[in-house]
Amino acid sequence: MDAFNLLKADHRKVEELFEELESADGKAKLRVFEQIKTELDLHTHIEETIFYPALEKPKQTHELTLEAYEEHDVVKKLLQELSRAKTPTEEWEAKAKVLQENVEHHVEEEENELFKKASSALSTEEIETLGEQMESEKERQQRGASKKSSGKKSAKKSASKTKSASTGQKRARASKKGASKSSSKSSGSKGSRSKKSAKKSRR
């Protein structure tokens, strides 16, 4: 897959998610937003580490590439602000719309201007190589993300196991204490009875 087709596929996926966001309600909005954030984080990462550095040098793509970096910064700030929310308020929805508009503008500039100039600045082989590099980096990042999420789940499970084990130990200790108390009480009562019988026999 060449670099342009890979990035265009990402663009279409994010567009679909923004459509889902508009039709979603309540907490579902936040879930769709998390998907958008994941996709955009990954997309901006592969562009900034592989694609843009290759386009900074050629004169015809230099200025557009610097502009693209700036647009990414705006998107990242909006993503951070939106990710803090626990409920999608009216203010949150307005900010999500601003994010969508920024992304759409960025995509339009990239596909209609940057990609066209990049296709003339780079050879077909270079475009293919960039696409392969971005694809492998994307897969690497996704594997890392899935490992992190599975690690968190296992940590939660082990934490709940240790909690249940500690509560079990506490209960066991409590029952032992109760047993020892009851046994000391019963032995005490036996002793008092024997003393009473001894007094009777003396009389």
ROSE-4610 file (N, C-alpha, C; in Angstrom, 1 decimal, always signed):
// ROSE-4610
residu = [M/M/M/D/D/D/A/A/A/F/F/F/N/N/N/L/L/L/L/L/L/K/K/K/A/A/A/D/D/D/H/H/H/R/R/R/K/K/K/V/V/V/E/E/E/E/E/E/L/L/L/F/F/F/E/E/E/E/E/E/L/L/L/E/E/E/S/S/S/A/A/A/D/D/D/G/G/G/K/K/K/A/A/A/K/K/K/L/L/L/R/R/R/V/V/V/F/F/F/E/E/E/Q/Q/Q/I/I/I/K/K/K/T/T/T/E/E/E/L/L/L/D/D/D/L/L/L/H/H/H/T/T/T/H/H/H/I/I/I/E/E/E/E/E/E/T/T/T/I/I/I/F/F/F/Y/Y/Y/P/P/P/A/A/A/L/L/L/E/E/E/K/K/K/P/P/P/K/K/K/Q/Q/Q/T/T/T/H/H/H/E/E/E/L/L/L/T/T/T/L/L/L/E/E/E/A/A/A/Y/Y/Y/E/E/E/E/E/E/H/H/H/D/D/D/V/V/V/V/V/V/K/K/K/K/K/K/L/L/L/L/L/L/Q/Q/Q/E/E/E/L/L/L/S/S/S/R/R/R/A/A/A/K/K/K/T/T/T/P/P/P/T/T/T/E/E/E/E/E/E/W/W/W/E/E/E/A/A/A/K/K/K/A/A/A/K/K/K/V/V/V/L/L/L/Q/Q/Q/E/E/E/N/N/N/V/V/V/E/E/E/H/H/H/H/H/H/V/V/V/E/E/E/E/E/E/E/E/E/E/E/E/N/N/N/E/E/E/L/L/L/F/F/F/K/K/K/K/K/K/A/A/A/S/S/S/S/S/S/A/A/A/L/L/L/S/S/S/T/T/T/E/E/E/E/E/E/I/I/I/E/E/E/T/T/T/L/L/L/G/G/G/E/E/E/Q/Q/Q/M/M/M/E/E/E/S/S/S/E/E/E/K/K/K/E/E/E/R/R/R/Q/Q/Q/Q/Q/Q/R/R/R/G/G/G/A/A/A/S/S/S/K/K/K/K/K/K/S/S/S/S/S/S/G/G/G/K/K/K/K/K/K/S/S/S/A/A/A/K/K/K/K/K/K/S/S/S/A/A/A/S/S/S/K/K/K/T/T/T/K/K/K/S/S/S/A/A/A/S/S/S/T/T/T/G/G/G/Q/Q/Q/K/K/K/R/R/R/A/A/A/R/R/R/A/A/A/S/S/S/K/K/K/K/K/K/G/G/G/A/A/A/S/S/S/K/K/K/S/S/S/S/S/S/S/S/S/K/K/K/S/S/S/S/S/S/G/G/G/S/S/S/K/K/K/G/G/G/S/S/S/R/R/R/S/S/S/K/K/K/K/K/K/S/S/S/A/A/A/K/K/K/K/K/K/S/S/S/R/R/R/R/R/R]
num = [1/1/1/2/2/2/3/3/3/4/4/4/5/5/5/6/6/6/7/7/7/8/8/8/9/9/9/10/10/10/11/11/11/12/12/12/13/13/13/14/14/14/15/15/15/16/16/16/17/17/17/18/18/18/19/19/19/20/20/20/21/21/21/22/22/22/23/23/23/24/24/24/25/25/25/26/26/26/27/27/27/28/28/28/29/29/29/30/30/30/31/31/31/32/32/32/33/33/33/34/34/34/35/35/35/36/36/36/37/37/37/38/38/38/39/39/39/40/40/40/41/41/41/42/42/42/43/43/43/44/44/44/45/45/45/46/46/46/47/47/47/48/48/48/49/49/49/50/50/50/51/51/51/52/52/52/53/53/53/54/54/54/55/55/55/56/56/56/57/57/57/58/58/58/59/59/59/60/60/60/61/61/61/62/62/62/63/63/63/64/64/64/65/65/65/66/66/66/67/67/67/68/68/68/69/69/69/70/70/70/71/71/71/72/72/72/73/73/73/74/74/74/75/75/75/76/76/76/77/77/77/78/78/78/79/79/79/80/80/80/81/81/81/82/82/82/83/83/83/84/84/84/85/85/85/86/86/86/87/87/87/88/88/88/89/89/89/90/90/90/91/91/91/92/92/92/93/93/93/94/94/94/95/95/95/96/96/96/97/97/97/98/98/98/99/99/99/100/100/100/101/101/101/102/102/102/103/103/103/104/104/104/105/105/105/106/106/106/107/107/107/108/108/108/109/109/109/110/110/110/111/111/111/112/112/112/113/113/113/114/114/114/115/115/115/116/116/116/117/117/117/118/118/118/119/119/119/120/120/120/121/121/121/122/122/122/123/123/123/124/124/124/125/125/125/126/126/126/127/127/127/128/128/128/129/129/129/130/130/130/131/131/131/132/132/132/133/133/133/134/134/134/135/135/135/136/136/136/137/137/137/138/138/138/139/139/139/140/140/140/141/141/141/142/142/142/143/143/143/144/144/144/145/145/145/146/146/146/147/147/147/148/148/148/149/149/149/150/150/150/151/151/151/152/152/152/153/153/153/154/154/154/155/155/155/156/156/156/157/157/157/158/158/158/159/159/159/160/160/160/161/161/161/162/162/162/163/163/163/164/164/164/165/165/165/166/166/166/167/167/167/168/168/168/169/169/169/170/170/170/171/171/171/172/172/172/173/173/173/174/174/174/175/175/175/176/176/176/177/177/177/178/178/178/179/179/179/180/180/180/181/181/181/182/182/182/183/183/183/184/184/184/185/185/185/186/186/186/187/187/187/188/188/188/189/189/189/190/190/190/191/191/191/192/192/192/193/193/193/194/194/194/195/195/195/196/196/196/197/197/197/198/198/198/199/199/199/200/200/200/201/201/201/202/202/202/203/203/203]
x = [+0.9/+0.0/+0.9/+0.6/+1.4/+0.9/+1.8/+1.6/+0.2/-0.1/-1.3/-2.6/-2.6/-3.8/-4.0/-2.9/-2.9/-3.5/-3.0/-3.5/-5.0/-5.3/-6.7/-7.7/-7.3/-8.1/-8.3/-7.3/-7.4/-8.4/-8.3/-9.2/-10.7/-11.0/-12.3/-12.9/-12.0/-12.4/-12.8/-12.0/-12.3/-13.6/-13.8/-15.1/-16.3/-16.2/-17.3/-17.6/-16.5/-16.6/-17.3/-16.9/-17.5/-19.0/-19.4/-20.9/-21.6/-20.9/-21.4/-21.6/-20.6/-20.6/-21.8/-22.2/-23.3/-24.7/-24.8/-26.0/-26.1/-24.9/-24.9/-25.4/-25.9/-26.4/-25.7/-25.7/-25.1/-23.7/-23.6/-22.3/-21.7/-22.6/-22.2/-21.4/-21.6/-20.8/-19.4/-19.2/-17.8/-17.1/-17.8/-17.2/-16.7/-17.6/-17.2/-16.1/-16.1/-15.0/-13.7/-13.7/-12.5/-11.9/-12.8/-12.3/-11.7/-12.3/-11.8/-10.4/-10.3/-9.0/-7.9/-8.3/-7.3/-6.8/-7.8/-7.5/-6.6/-7.0/-6.3/-4.9/-4.8/-3.4/-2.5/-3.0/-2.2/-1.8/-2.8/-2.6/-1.6/-1.8/-0.8/+0.6/+0.7/+2.0/+2.7/+2.1/+2.8/+3.1/+2.2/+2.5/+3.7/+3.8/+4.8/+6.2/+6.2/+7.4/+8.0/+7.1/+7.6/+7.2/+6.0/+5.5/+6.0/+5.7/+6.1/+7.6/+8.5/+9.9/+10.4/+9.8/+10.2/+9.7/+8.7/+8.2/+8.7/+9.5/+10.0/+11.1/+11.9/+13.1/+12.7/+11.8/+11.5/+10.8/+11.2/+10.7/+9.2/+8.7/+7.3/+6.3/+6.9/+6.0/+6.4/+7.5/+8.1/+7.0/+6.5/+5.6/+4.3/+3.7/+2.5/+2.7/+3.9/+4.2/+4.3/+5.0/+5.1/+3.7/+2.8/+1.4/+0.7/+0.9/+0.3/+0.7/+1.9/+2.4/+1.6/+1.4/+0.6/-0.8/-1.4/-2.8/-2.9/-1.9/-1.9/-1.9/-1.2/-1.1/-2.4/-3.2/-4.5/-5.4/-5.4/-6.2/-5.8/-4.5/-4.1/-4.6/-4.6/-5.1/-6.6/-7.3/-8.8/-9.1/-8.3/-8.5/-8.2/-7.2/-6.9/-8.0/-8.5/-9.6/-10.8/-11.2/-12.4/-12.3/-11.1/-10.9/-11.1/-11.0/-11.2/-12.6/-13.6/-15.0/-15.5/-16.4/-17.1/-18.5/-19.0/-20.4/-20.3/-21.0/-21.0/-22.0/-21.5/-22.3/-22.5/-23.3/-23.4/-22.1/-21.4/-20.0/-19.1/-19.2/-18.3/-18.7/-20.0/-20.5/-20.0/-20.0/-19.6/-18.1/-17.3/-15.9/-15.6/-16.4/-16.3/-16.5/-17.5/-17.8/-16.6/-16.0/-14.8/-13.6/-13.5/-12.5/-12.8/-14.0/-14.4/-14.1/-14.4/-14.2/-12.7/-11.9/-10.4/-9.8/-10.3/-9.9/-10.3/-11.5/-12.0/-11.2/-10.9/-10.0/-8.6/-8.1/-6.7/-6.7/-7.7/-7.8/-7.9/-8.8/-9.0/-7.7/-6.9/-5.7/-4.6/-4.6/-3.7/-3.9/-5.2/-5.5/-5.5/-5.9/-6.0/-4.7/-3.9/-2.7/-1.4/-1.3/+0.0/+0.3/-0.7/-0.5/-0.1/-0.8/-0.5/+0.9/+1.4/+2.7/+3.7/+3.4/+4.3/+4.5/+3.4/+3.5/+4.5/+4.7/+5.7/+7.1/+7.1/+8.4/+9.1/+8.2/+8.8/+8.6/+9.5/+9.4/+8.4/+7.9/+6.9/+7.4/+8.7/+9.4/+9.4/+9.7/+9.7/+8.3/+7.3/+5.9/+5.5/+5.9/+5.6/+6.4/+7.6/+8.4/+7.8/+7.4/+6.8/+5.5/+4.8/+3.5/+3.8/+4.8/+5.2/+5.6/+6.5/+7.0/+5.9/+4.9/+3.8/+2.9/+2.7/+1.8/+2.4/+3.7/+4.4/+4.5/+4.7/+4.7/+3.3/+2.3/+0.9/+0.6/+1.0/+0.8/+1.5/+2.7/+3.6/+2.9/+2.4/+1.7/+0.4/-0.3/-1.6/-1.3/-0.2/+0.2/+0.5/+1.3/+1.6/+0.4/-0.5/-1.8/-2.6/-2.7/-3.4/-2.8/-1.4/-0.7/-0.9/-0.9/-1.2/-2.6/-3.6/-5.0/-5.1/-4.5/-4.6/-3.8/-2.7/-2.0/-2.8/-3.5/-4.4/-5.5/-6.0/-7.1/-6.6/-5.4/-4.8/-4.5/-4.0/-3.6/-4.9/-6.0/-7.3/-7.7/-7.6/-8.0/-7.2/-5.8/-5.0/-5.2/-5.5/-5.8/-7.1/-8.1/-9.4/-9.2/-8.2/-7.9/-7.2/-6.3/-5.6/-6.5/-7.5/-8.4/-9.3/-9.8/-10.7/-9.9/-8.6/-7.8/-7.5/-7.3/-7.1/-8.3/-9.5/-10.7/-11.0/-10.6/-10.8/-9.9/-8.6/-7.7/-8.3/-8.8/-9.4/-10.5/-11.4/-12.5/-12.0/-10.9/-10.4/-9.8/-9.1/-8.6/-9.7/-10.7/-11.8/-12.5/-12.7/-13.3/-12.5/-11.1/-10.2/-10.2/-10.3/-10.4/-11.7/-12.7/-14.0/-14.0/-13.4/-13.3/-12.5/-11.3/-10.5/-11.2/-12.0/-12.7/-13.8/-14.5/-15.6/-15.0/-13.8/-13.1/-12.7/-12.1/-11.7/-12.8/-14.0/-15.2/-15.7/-15.7/-16.2/-15.3/-14.0/-13.0/-13.1/-13.4/-13.6/-14.9/-15.9/-17.2/-17.0/-16.2/-15.9/-15.2/-14.2/-13.4/-14.2/-15.2/-16.0/-16.9/-17.4/-18.3/-17.5/-16.3/-15.5/-15.2/-15.0/-14.7/-16.0/-17.1/-18.4/-18.6/-18.3/-18.5/-17.6/-16.3/-15.3/-15.8/-16.4/-16.9/-18.0/-18.9/-20.0/-19.5/-18.5/-17.9/-17.3/-16.7/-16.1/-17.1/-18.3/-19.3/-19.8]
y = [-1.2/+0.0/+1.3/+2.2/+3.4/+4.3/+5.3/+6.2/+7.0/+7.4/+8.2/+7.4/+6.2/+5.3/+4.9/+4.7/+4.3/+5.5/+6.7/+7.9/+8.2/+8.0/+8.3/+7.3/+6.0/+5.0/+5.4/+6.0/+6.5/+7.7/+8.6/+9.7/+9.3/+8.3/+7.8/+7.2/+6.4/+5.8/+6.8/+7.9/+8.9/+9.7/+9.9/+10.6/+9.8/+8.4/+7.6/+7.6/+7.7/+7.8/+9.1/+10.2/+11.5/+11.5/+10.7/+10.6/+9.8/+8.8/+8.0/+8.9/+9.8/+10.7/+11.6/+12.1/+13.0/+12.3/+11.0/+10.3/+9.6/+9.5/+8.8/+9.7/+9.0/+9.8/+9.4/+10.3/+10.1/+9.5/+8.5/+7.8/+7.2/+6.9/+6.3/+7.3/+8.6/+9.7/+9.6/+9.4/+9.3/+8.1/+7.0/+5.8/+6.0/+6.6/+6.9/+7.9/+8.8/+9.8/+9.1/+8.2/+7.4/+6.7/+6.2/+5.6/+6.6/+7.7/+8.8/+9.2/+9.4/+9.8/+8.8/+7.5/+6.4/+6.5/+6.6/+6.7/+7.9/+9.1/+10.3/+10.3/+9.8/+9.7/+8.8/+7.7/+6.8/+7.4/+8.1/+8.7/+9.8/+10.7/+11.8/+11.3/+10.2/+9.7/+9.2/+8.4/+7.9/+9.0/+10.0/+11.1/+11.9/+12.2/+13.1/+12.3/+11.0/+10.3/+9.8/+9.6/+9.0/+9.8/+10.2/+10.9/+12.3/+13.2/+14.6/+14.8/+14.1/+14.3/+14.1/+13.2/+13.0/+14.2/+14.9/+16.0/+17.4/+17.5/+18.7/+19.3/+18.4/+18.8/+19.4/+18.7/+19.2/+20.6/+21.5/+22.9/+23.0/+22.2/+22.3/+21.8/+21.0/+20.5/+21.1/+21.8/+22.3/+23.1/+24.2/+25.1/+24.3/+23.5/+22.8/+21.8/+21.2/+20.2/+20.9/+22.1/+22.9/+23.3/+23.6/+24.0/+22.8/+21.7/+20.4/+20.1/+20.3/+20.1/+21.0/+22.3/+23.2/+22.8/+22.3/+21.8/+20.6/+19.8/+18.6/+19.1/+20.1/+20.6/+21.1/+21.8/+22.2/+21.0/+20.0/+18.8/+18.1/+18.0/+17.3/+18.0/+19.3/+20.1/+19.9/+19.9/+19.6/+18.2/+17.3/+15.9/+15.7/+16.4/+16.4/+17.0/+18.1/+18.8/+18.0/+17.4/+16.6/+15.3/+14.7/+13.4/+13.5/+14.7/+14.9/+14.8/+15.0/+15.0/+13.6/+13.6/+12.4/+12.3/+13.4/+13.4/+14.4/+14.1/+15.0/+16.1/+17.2/+18.4/+19.2/+20.2/+21.1/+21.7/+22.1/+22.7/+21.7/+20.5/+19.4/+19.1/+19.0/+18.8/+19.9/+21.1/+22.3/+22.1/+21.7/+21.5/+20.4/+19.3/+18.1/+18.5/+19.4/+20.0/+20.8/+21.5/+22.3/+21.3/+20.2/+19.2/+18.6/+18.3/+17.7/+18.7/+19.9/+20.9/+21.1/+21.1/+21.2/+20.0/+18.8/+17.5/+17.5/+17.9/+18.0/+19.0/+20.1/+21.1/+20.6/+19.9/+19.3/+18.2/+17.4/+16.3/+16.9/+17.9/+18.5/+19.1/+19.8/+20.4/+19.3/+18.3/+17.2/+16.5/+16.1/+15.3/+16.1/+17.4/+18.2/+19.0/+19.2/+20.0/+19.2/+18.8/+18.2/+16.9/+16.0/+14.7/+14.9/+15.9/+16.2/+16.7/+17.6/+18.1/+17.0/+16.2/+15.1/+14.1/+13.8/+12.8/+13.2/+14.6/+15.0/+15.2/+15.4/+15.6/+14.2/+13.2/+11.9/+10.9/+9.9/+8.9/+7.9/+7.0/+6.0/+5.0/+4.7/+3.8/+4.4/+5.7/+6.4/+6.4/+6.6/+6.6/+5.3/+4.2/+2.8/+2.5/+2.9/+2.6/+3.3/+4.6/+5.4/+4.7/+4.2/+3.5/+2.2/+1.5/+0.2/+0.5/+1.6/+2.0/+2.4/+3.2/+3.7/+2.5/+1.6/+0.4/-0.4/-0.7/-1.5/-0.8/+0.6/+1.3/+1.4/+1.5/+1.5/+0.1/-1.0/-2.3/-2.4/-1.9/-2.0/-1.2/+0.0/+0.8/+0.1/-0.5/-1.2/-2.4/-3.1/-4.3/-3.8/-2.7/-2.1/-1.7/-1.1/-0.6/-1.8/-2.9/-4.0/-4.7/-4.7/-5.3/-4.5/-3.1/-2.3/-2.5/-2.6/-2.8/-4.1/-5.2/-6.5/-6.6/-5.8/-5.7/-5.0/-4.0/-3.3/-4.2/-5.0/-5.9/-7.0/-7.6/-8.6/-8.0/-6.7/-6.0/-5.9/-5.5/-5.3/-6.6/-7.7/-9.0/-9.5/-9.3/-9.7/-8.9/-7.6/-6.7/-7.1/-7.5/-8.0/-9.3/-10.2/-11.5/-11.2/-10.3/-10.0/-9.4/-8.6/-8.0/-9.1/-10.0/-11.1/-12.0/-12.2/-13.1/-12.4/-11.1/-10.4/-10.4/-10.2/-10.2/-11.6/-12.6/-14.0/-14.3/-13.7/-13.9/-13.2/-12.0/-11.2/-12.0/-12.6/-13.3/-14.5/-15.2/-16.4/-16.0/-14.8/-14.3/-14.0/-13.4/-13.0/-14.2/-15.3/-16.5/-17.2/-17.1/-17.7/-17.0/-15.7/-14.9/-15.2/-15.3/-15.6/-16.9/-17.9/-19.3/-19.3/-18.5/-18.5/-17.8/-16.8/-16.1/-17.0/-17.7/-18.6/-19.8/-20.2/-21.3/-20.9/-19.6/-19.1/-18.8/-18.4/-18.2/-19.5/-20.6/-21.9/-22.5/-22.3/-22.8/-22.0/-20.7/-19.9/-20.3/-20.6/-21.0/-22.4/-23.3/-24.6/-24.5/-23.6/-23.3/-22.9/-22.0/-21.4/-22.5/-23.4/-24.5/-25.4/-25.7/-26.7/-26.1/-24.7/-24.0/-24.1/-24.0/-24.0/-25.4/-26.4/-27.8/-28.2/-27.6/-27.8/-27.2/-26.1/-25.4/-26.2/-26.8/-27.6/-28.9/-29.5/-30.7/-30.5/-29.2/-28.9/-28.7/-28.2/-28.0/-29.4]
z = [+0.0/+0.0/+0.0/-0.9/-0.9/+0.2/+0.6/+1.7/+1.6/+0.4/+0.2/+0.5/-0.1/+0.1/+1.6/+2.3/+3.7/+4.5/+4.3/+5.0/+4.7/+3.4/+3.0/+3.6/+3.8/+4.5/+5.9/+6.6/+7.9/+8.0/+7.0/+6.9/+6.8/+5.9/+5.8/+7.0/+7.8/+9.0/+10.0/+10.2/+11.1/+10.8/+9.5/+9.0/+9.4/+9.3/+9.7/+11.2/+11.9/+13.4/+13.8/+13.1/+13.4/+13.1/+12.1/+11.8/+12.9/+13.4/+14.5/+15.8/+16.0/+17.1/+17.1/+16.0/+15.8/+16.2/+15.8/+16.1/+17.4/+18.1/+19.4/+20.5/+21.6/+22.8/+24.1/+25.0/+26.3/+26.4/+27.2/+27.3/+26.1/+25.1/+23.9/+23.1/+23.3/+22.6/+23.1/+24.4/+24.9/+24.4/+24.2/+23.7/+22.3/+21.5/+20.1/+20.0/+20.9/+20.9/+21.3/+22.2/+22.5/+21.3/+20.5/+19.2/+18.3/+18.2/+17.3/+17.8/+19.2/+19.8/+19.5/+19.6/+19.3/+17.9/+17.0/+15.5/+15.2/+15.7/+15.5/+16.1/+17.3/+18.0/+17.1/+16.6/+15.8/+14.5/+13.9/+12.6/+12.6/+13.6/+13.8/+14.1/+14.8/+15.2/+13.9/+13.1/+11.9/+10.9/+10.9/+9.9/+10.4/+11.7/+12.3/+12.4/+12.5/+12.7/+11.3/+10.4/+9.1/+7.9/+7.7/+6.5/+6.4/+7.4/+7.3/+7.2/+8.0/+7.9/+6.4/+5.7/+4.3/+3.4/+3.8/+3.0/+3.4/+4.5/+5.0/+4.1/+3.5/+2.7/+1.3/+0.6/-0.8/-0.7/-1.5/-1.5/-1.7/-2.7/-3.0/-1.9/-0.9/+0.2/+1.6/+1.6/+2.9/+3.7/+3.1/+3.9/+4.3/+3.4/+3.7/+4.8/+4.9/+5.9/+7.3/+7.3/+8.6/+9.0/+8.1/+8.4/+9.0/+8.4/+8.9/+10.3/+10.7/+12.1/+13.0/+12.6/+13.5/+13.6/+12.5/+12.6/+13.5/+13.5/+14.4/+15.9/+16.2/+17.5/+18.0/+17.2/+17.5/+17.8/+17.0/+17.1/+18.4/+18.7/+19.9/+21.2/+21.2/+22.4/+22.6/+21.5/+21.6/+22.1/+21.6/+22.0/+23.5/+24.0/+25.5/+26.3/+25.8/+26.6/+26.6/+25.5/+25.3/+26.1/+26.2/+26.9/+28.4/+29.0/+30.4/+30.9/+30.0/+30.3/+30.7/+31.7/+32.2/+31.6/+31.2/+30.6/+29.4/+28.3/+27.1/+27.3/+27.8/+28.0/+26.7/+26.7/+25.5/+25.0/+26.0/+25.8/+25.2/+25.7/+25.2/+23.7/+23.4/+22.0/+21.1/+21.6/+20.7/+20.4/+21.4/+21.2/+20.3/+20.4/+19.5/+18.1/+17.9/+16.5/+16.0/+16.9/+16.5/+16.1/+16.8/+16.5/+15.1/+14.9/+13.6/+12.4/+12.6/+11.6/+11.3/+12.4/+12.2/+11.5/+11.8/+11.2/+9.7/+9.4/+8.0/+7.2/+7.7/+7.0/+6.8/+7.8/+7.6/+6.6/+6.6/+5.6/+4.2/+4.0/+2.7/+2.2/+3.0/+2.6/+2.2/+3.1/+2.8/+1.5/+1.3/+0.1/-1.2/-1.1/-2.3/-2.6/-1.6/-1.9/-1.6/-0.3/+0.1/-0.6/-0.8/-1.5/-2.9/-3.6/-5.0/-5.2/-4.3/-4.4/-4.0/-3.0/-2.6/-3.6/-4.4/-5.5/-6.6/-6.7/-7.7/-7.1/-5.7/-5.0/-4.7/-4.6/-4.2/-5.4/-5.4/-6.4/-6.0/-7.0/-6.7/-5.6/-5.8/-4.8/-3.4/-3.3/-2.0/-1.3/-2.2/-1.7/-1.1/-1.9/-1.4/-0.1/-0.1/+1.2/+2.4/+2.2/+3.3/+3.8/+2.8/+3.1/+3.9/+3.5/+4.3/+5.7/+5.8/+7.1/+8.0/+7.5/+8.3/+8.7/+7.8/+8.1/+9.2/+9.2/+10.2/+11.5/+11.5/+12.7/+13.4/+12.5/+13.0/+13.7/+13.1/+13.7/+15.0/+15.0/+16.2/+17.4/+17.1/+18.1/+18.6/+17.7/+18.0/+18.9/+18.6/+19.5/+20.9/+20.9/+22.2/+23.1/+22.4/+23.0/+23.6/+22.8/+23.2/+24.4/+24.5/+25.6/+26.9/+26.7/+27.8/+28.4/+27.6/+28.0/+28.7/+28.2/+28.8/+30.1/+30.2/+31.4/+32.5/+32.1/+33.1/+33.6/+32.7/+33.1/+34.1/+33.8/+34.7/+36.0/+36.0/+37.3/+38.1/+37.5/+38.2/+38.8/+38.0/+38.5/+39.7/+39.6/+40.7/+41.9/+41.7/+42.8/+43.5/+42.8/+43.4/+44.1/+43.6/+44.2/+45.5/+45.6/+46.8/+47.8/+47.4/+48.3/+48.9/+48.1/+48.5/+49.5/+49.2/+50.0/+51.4/+51.4/+52.6/+53.5/+52.8/+53.6/+54.2/+53.4/+53.9/+55.1/+55.0/+56.2/+57.4/+57.2/+58.3/+59.0/+58.1/+58.6/+59.4/+58.9/+59.6/+60.9/+61.0/+62.2/+63.2/+62.7/+63.5/+64.2/+63.3/+63.8/+64.8/+64.6/+65.6/+67.0/+66.9/+68.1/+68.8/+68.1/+68.7/+69.3/+68.7/+69.2/+70.5/+70.5/+71.7/+72.9/+72.6/+73.6/+74.2/+73.3/+73.8/+74.6/+74.2/+74.9/+76.3/+76.4/+77.7/+78.6/+78.0/+78.8/+79.4/+78.6/+79.0/+80.1/+79.9/+80.9/+82.2/+82.1/+83.3/+84.0/+83.3/+84.0/+84.6/+84.0/+84.6/+85.9/+85.9/+87.1/+88.3/+88.0/+89.1/+89.6/+88.7/+89.2/+90.1/+89.8/+90.6/+92.0/+92.0/+93.3/+94.2/+93.6/+94.3/+94.9/+94.1/+94.6/+95.7/+95.6/+96.7/+98.0/+98.0/+99.2/+99.8/+99.0/+99.5/+100.2/+99.7/+100.2/+101.6/+101.8/+103.1/+104.1/+103.8/+104.7/+105.2]
